[in-house]
């Protein structure tokens, strides 16, 4: 049986060195996480959307 205190997690994308995943927190909040080698970035939903917009802009300009 799952512990209601533990978040439900889902891997969004993964490479050899990077991992993006999200967590459905017990309080109903969704958080997003990016593991980049030994650094992990944590985002709330609105911050994640802004980060995705930044990534899209970088791709367009590349």
C-alpha positions as CSV (number, residue, x, y, z in Angstrom):
1,X,0.0,0.0,0.0
2,X,1.4,3.4,-0.9
3,X,2.1,6.0,1.7
4,X,-0.1,9.1,1.3
5,X,2.7,11.3,2.4
6,X,5.0,10.2,-0.4
7,X,4.5,12.1,-3.7
8,X,3.5,10.2,-6.9
9,X,6.4,10.7,-9.4
10,X,6.6,10.3,-13.1
11,X,9.7,10.5,-15.4
12,X,9.1,13.0,-18.2
13,X,12.4,12.5,-20.1
14,X,15.8,10.9,-19.6
15,X,19.2,10.7,-21.2
16,X,22.5,9.2,-20.1
17,X,23.2,12.3,-18.0
18,X,19.9,14.2,-17.5
19,X,16.5,13.4,-16.0
20,X,13.3,15.4,-15.9
21,X,10.5,14.2,-13.6
22,X,7.4,15.5,-11.9
23,X,5.9,14.9,-8.5
24,X,2.3,15.1,-7.5
25,X,2.7,16.3,-3.9
26,X,0.4,15.2,-1.1
27,X,-0.9,18.8,-0.8
28,X,-2.1,18.8,-4.4
29,X,0.8,20.8,-5.8
30,X,2.7,19.5,-8.8
31,X,6.5,20.1,-8.8
32,X,9.0,19.5,-11.6
33,X,12.6,18.5,-11.2
34,X,15.6,18.4,-13.5
35,X,18.6,16.4,-12.6
36,X,21.7,17.6,-14.5
37,X,24.6,15.4,-13.4
38,X,25.1,16.3,-9.8
39,X,22.7,19.4,-9.8
40,X,19.0,19.2,-9.3
41,X,16.7,22.1,-10.2
42,X,13.2,22.2,-8.6
43,X,10.3,24.1,-10.1
44,X,6.8,24.9,-9.1
45,X,4.2,24.8,-12.0
46,X,4.4,28.4,-13.0
47,X,8.3,28.3,-12.9
48,X,8.3,25.2,-15.0
49,X,6.1,26.8,-17.7
50,X,8.5,29.8,-17.7
51,X,11.5,27.4,-18.0
52,X,9.8,25.6,-20.9
53,X,9.3,28.9,-22.7
54,X,12.9,29.7,-22.2
55,X,13.9,26.3,-23.7
56,X,11.6,26.8,-26.7
57,X,13.2,30.2,-27.3
58,X,16.6,28.7,-27.2
59,X,15.6,26.0,-29.7
60,X,14.1,28.6,-32.0
61,X,17.3,30.7,-32.0
62,X,19.7,27.7,-32.3
